[in-house]
Amino acid sequence: MANMKAVSKKQTGVKRTPKKQGPGISVAEFLALKQPKGNLILDLDGQAVSLTSLERVYWPEEKITKFDLLCYYLEVSELILPFLQNRPAILQRWPRGINAPMFFQQDLASAPGFVKTVHLTNQEGRELDYAVYTTRASLLHFVNLGTIEQHPWHSTTKSLDKPDWIAIDLDPKQAPWENVLQVAKVTKEVCDEVGLNAFPKTSGSSGIHIYLPVKPTNEYESVAEFSRMLASEVAQRAPKIATVERTIAKRGRDQVYVDWMQNARGKSLAAVFTVRAKPKATVSMPLTWKQIEQGVKISDFTVKNVPALLKKKDSAWADFFNQRQKLKFG
């Protein structure tokens, strides 16, 4: 998957489904519904988006439904879309909820006309039509398919070979949460020393993600090598609690894995603001470094409280795309 290349702009292989007919409801009407059941058509930015099985329970313990998830993404759409737009999507689908099997979909067989695709060839020579995030309608369509989490590429269709951010995943496995926060602070220290602004977020799962917005001028291989050097420096500065060792059995119990290896073409991490298919419906939340200092927790942010939190203050990543940086090698 990491070695895919674009072969054509022609969207062959994707069957276009007919536009849904019948009356639709507005976003305001949709958000005002109380425990709806069945199917409906949402009028969204001029597109008719078919939403189905709204009563289906995705988080059984919390009694969170597919409708609740769709409402969440509508409420945060203005904030999440800049981190998704024009990026190929790795669809991870949980159509029956988080306790049922998940499957990956990289090749779209069919889609509404408003869903864009990009034609790619993977390393085995197989041609695939990747879904591409564009509008709120495309996002809601993917969520309706059971795509609880949003996993965009690190590059856009305008420059597929050149990522515009670096992502470092601080993965604790068995290490204590306090060590994750400490390794995050060491990562910031290293980034500060080389003159790079770093943006932290909760993974929404178990760790912290640190993103560095960069100018899309370097190929994936160069960016990955820079990421490796950055991660290695972090591990060298805090060897008792940080490591770049991939093999879990070779890591110490207190060591956080500084994973730089997601910075390859076709790889991805869970997007900022995305919901995770985890208990409590936790959200990957953008953070300030002050929040890291204060001891933020994964459980602080869920589908139920994030929209209200975002109404109280600006996103910690509001300036992210104004901070694109040039990497300095050597």
C-alpha positions in Angstrom: 0.0 0.0 0.0 2.9 2.4 0.7 4.1 2.2 -2.9 1.0 3.3 -4.7 1.3 5.6 -7.7 -1.3 7.5 -9.7 -1.7 6.1 -13.1 -4.6 8.1 -14.5 -7.1 10.8 -13.7 -9.7 8.8 -15.5 -12.2 7.3 -12.9 -12.6 3.9 -14.5 -14.1 1.1 -12.5 -16.4 3.2 -10.3 -20.0 2.6 -10.9 -22.0 5.8 -10.3 -25.1 5.2 -8.3 -28.3 7.1 -9.3 -29.1 10.3 -7.4 -31.5 9.6 -4.6 -35.1 10.7 -5.4 -37.6 12.0 -2.9 -37.9 14.8 -0.3 -34.9 15.6 1.8 -34.4 17.4 5.0 -32.0 20.2 5.9 -29.0 20.0 8.2 -30.9 21.9 10.9 -33.9 19.6 10.6 -31.6 16.6 10.8 -29.8 17.7 13.9 -33.1 18.4 15.6 -34.4 14.8 15.2 -34.9 12.7 18.3 -33.8 9.1 18.0 -34.7 8.7 14.3 -35.1 5.3 12.7 -34.7 4.0 9.2 -33.5 5.9 6.2 -33.7 9.5 4.9 -32.2 11.9 2.4 -30.1 14.8 3.7 -29.9 18.0 1.6 -26.3 19.0 2.1 -24.6 21.7 0.2 -26.7 21.0 -2.9 -26.2 17.2 -2.7 -28.7 14.5 -1.8 -26.9 12.3 0.7 -28.6 9.0 1.5 -28.4 8.1 5.2 -29.5 4.7 6.3 -30.2 2.6 9.4 -30.0 5.7 11.6 -31.0 3.7 14.7 -28.2 1.2 14.4 -26.2 1.1 17.7 -22.4 1.6 17.1 -21.3 1.7 20.7 -23.5 -0.7 22.6 -22.3 0.1 26.1 -22.7 3.8 25.6 -25.9 3.4 23.5 -24.4 5.7 20.8 -26.0 5.3 17.4 -25.1 5.9 13.8 -27.3 9.0 13.9 -25.3 10.3 16.9 -22.1 9.8 14.9 -23.4 11.5 11.8 -24.5 14.4 13.9 -21.1 14.7 15.4 -19.4 14.9 12.1 -21.9 17.5 10.9 -21.2 19.6 13.9 -17.4 19.5 13.5 -17.3 19.4 9.7 -15.9 22.9 9.3 -12.9 22.0 11.6 -12.2 18.5 10.3 -12.5 19.1 6.6 -9.3 21.2 6.1 -7.5 18.1 7.3 -9.3 15.8 4.9 -10.0 17.7 1.8 -8.5 16.4 -1.5 -6.8 13.5 0.3 -7.2 9.9 -0.5 -9.2 8.1 2.2 -8.3 4.7 3.7 -11.8 3.6 4.6 -11.9 1.5 7.7 -15.5 0.3 7.9 -17.4 -0.9 11.0 -20.9 -1.2 9.4 -22.3 -3.1 12.5 -20.6 -1.1 15.2 -17.3 -1.3 17.1 -17.9 -4.9 18.5 -18.4 -6.4 15.0 -15.7 -7.1 12.4 -14.0 -4.1 10.7 -12.8 -4.2 7.1 -10.6 -2.0 4.9 -11.9 -0.6 1.6 -9.3 0.9 -0.7 -11.1 0.2 -4.0 -14.5 1.8 -4.6 -16.8 -0.3 -6.6 -19.6 2.3 -6.6 -20.3 5.7 -5.3 -22.6 8.7 -5.8 -21.6 11.2 -8.4 -20.5 13.8 -5.8 -17.8 11.4 -4.5 -14.4 11.9 -6.2 -11.8 9.2 -6.6 -8.2 8.9 -7.7 -6.9 6.0 -9.8 -3.8 4.4 -8.3 -1.7 1.3 -8.8 -0.4 -0.5 -5.8 3.0 -2.3 -5.5 1.4 -5.6 -6.7 0.3 -3.9 -9.9 -3.4 -3.8 -8.9 -5.3 -0.7 -10.0 -7.5 0.8 -7.3 -10.0 3.7 -7.3 -9.4 5.4 -3.9 -12.1 7.5 -2.4 -11.2 11.2 -1.9 -12.5 13.5 0.8 -13.8 16.7 -0.7 -17.0 18.1 0.8 -19.3 17.6 3.7 -21.4 15.4 1.5 -18.5 13.1 0.8 -17.6 12.9 4.5 -21.2 12.0 5.5 -21.4 9.4 2.7 -18.3 7.7 4.0 -19.5 7.8 7.6 -22.9 6.3 6.5 -20.9 3.4 5.1 -19.6 2.7 8.6 -16.4 4.7 8.4 -16.3 5.7 12.1 -12.7 6.8 11.9 -11.2 9.1 9.2 -7.8 8.1 7.9 -6.6 10.5 5.2 -3.3 10.3 3.4 -0.4 12.7 4.4 -0.6 14.3 1.0 -3.3 15.7 -1.3 -4.2 14.7 -4.8 -2.5 17.8 -6.1 0.8 16.4 -4.9 0.5 12.8 -4.0 4.2 12.1 -3.8 4.9 15.0 -1.4 3.3 15.1 2.1 2.4 18.3 3.7 2.8 17.1 7.3 4.9 14.8 9.4 3.2 12.6 11.9 4.9 11.0 14.9 2.9 8.4 16.9 3.8 8.1 20.6 2.5 4.6 21.3 2.6 3.5 25.0 1.5 -0.1 24.8 2.2 -0.9 28.5 4.0 2.2 29.4 2.3 4.6 31.9 0.5 7.6 30.5 2.8 10.0 32.4 5.7 8.7 30.2 3.7 9.4 27.0 3.3 13.0 28.2 7.0 13.3 29.1 8.1 11.9 25.7 5.8 14.4 24.0 7.6 17.2 25.8 11.0 15.8 24.8 9.7 15.7 21.2 8.7 19.4 21.4 12.1 20.2 22.8 13.9 18.6 19.8 11.5 20.3 17.4 12.1 23.6 19.0 15.8 23.2 18.7 15.7 22.6 15.0 13.2 25.5 14.5 10.1 23.5 13.8 6.6 24.1 15.2 4.9 20.9 16.4 1.2 20.4 17.1 0.1 17.7 19.6 -3.2 15.8 19.7 -4.6 12.9 21.6 -4.7 9.8 19.4 -8.2 9.1 20.8 -6.9 5.5 21.4 -4.0 5.2 23.7 -1.2 7.7 22.9 -0.3 11.1 21.6 0.2 12.1 17.9 2.5 15.0 17.1 2.2 16.7 13.7 4.5 19.0 12.0 3.0 21.0 9.1 5.5 21.2 6.2 5.7 22.6 2.7 4.9 19.9 0.2 8.3 20.1 -1.5 10.0 16.8 -0.4 9.3 13.3 -1.5 7.9 10.7 1.0 11.3 9.0 1.3 13.0 12.2 2.4 10.3 13.1 4.8 10.4 9.6 6.3 14.1 9.8 6.8 13.8 13.1 8.5 11.1 11.6 10.8 13.4 8.7 11.6 16.2 11.1 12.7 13.8 13.1 14.7 12.4 10.0 16.5 15.9 8.6 17.1 17.0 11.9 18.7 13.9 11.7 21.0 14.7 8.2 22.0 18.4 9.0 22.7 17.5 11.9 25.0 15.0 9.8 27.0 16.2 6.2 26.7 14.4 5.0 29.9 11.0 6.0 28.6 11.4 6.3 24.8 12.4 3.9 22.1 12.4 3.4 18.3 12.5 -0.4 18.7 9.7 -1.9 16.6 9.6 -5.3 18.3 7.4 -5.1 21.4 9.2 -7.9 23.2 12.4 -5.9 23.0 11.0 -2.8 24.6 11.0 -2.0 28.3 7.7 -1.8 30.0 8.1 1.9 30.7 9.2 2.7 27.1 6.9 4.6 24.7 7.4 3.7 21.1 8.3 6.8 19.0 6.8 5.5 15.8 8.0 7.5 12.7 7.2 4.7 10.2 3.7 6.0 9.3 5.3 8.7 7.2 5.3 6.5 4.0 3.2 6.9 0.9 -0.2 5.4 1.4 0.1 5.3 5.2 -2.1 7.3 7.5 -3.0 8.1 11.1 -6.4 8.9 12.5 -7.2 12.4 11.6 -7.5 15.2 14.1 -11.2 15.5 15.3 -11.9 12.0 14.2 -13.9 9.7 16.4 -12.2 6.4 17.3 -13.9 3.0 17.3 -13.0 2.6 21.0 -15.0 2.4 24.2 -16.6 5.8 25.2 -16.4 7.0 21.5 -13.2 9.0 22.2 -12.1 11.7 19.8 -8.6 12.5 18.5 -8.5 16.0 20.0 -6.1 18.9 19.1 -4.1 20.1 22.1 -2.0 23.0 23.3 1.3 22.3 24.8 -0.1 23.7 28.0 -2.6 20.9 28.1 0.2 18.4 27.8 1.9 20.1 30.8 -1.3 19.9 32.8 -1.7 16.2 32.2 -4.5 15.8 29.7 -6.1 12.4 29.3 -7.5 10.4 26.3 -10.9 10.1 28.1 -11.3 13.9 28.3 -12.7 14.0 24.8 -15.6 12.1 23.4 -18.4 12.3 20.8 -20.7 13.6 23.5 -18.6 16.6 24.8 -16.3 17.7 22.0 -18.8 19.8 20.0 -19.6 21.8 23.1 -16.0 22.2 24.0 -15.2 23.5 20.5 -17.9 26.2 20.8 -16.3 27.6 23.9 -12.8 28.2 22.4 -10.9 28.1 19.1 -9.3 24.9 18.1 -5.7 24.5 19.3 -4.8 23.8 15.7 -6.5 26.8 14.1 -3.2 28.1 12.8 -1.9 24.7 11.6 -1.9 25.3 7.9 -0.4 28.8 8.3 2.7 27.2 9.8 3.9 25.1 6.8 7.7 24.8 7.3 10.7 23.9 5.3 12.7 20.9 6.4 16.4 21.3 6.9 18.4 18.2 6.1 22.0 17.6 7.3 
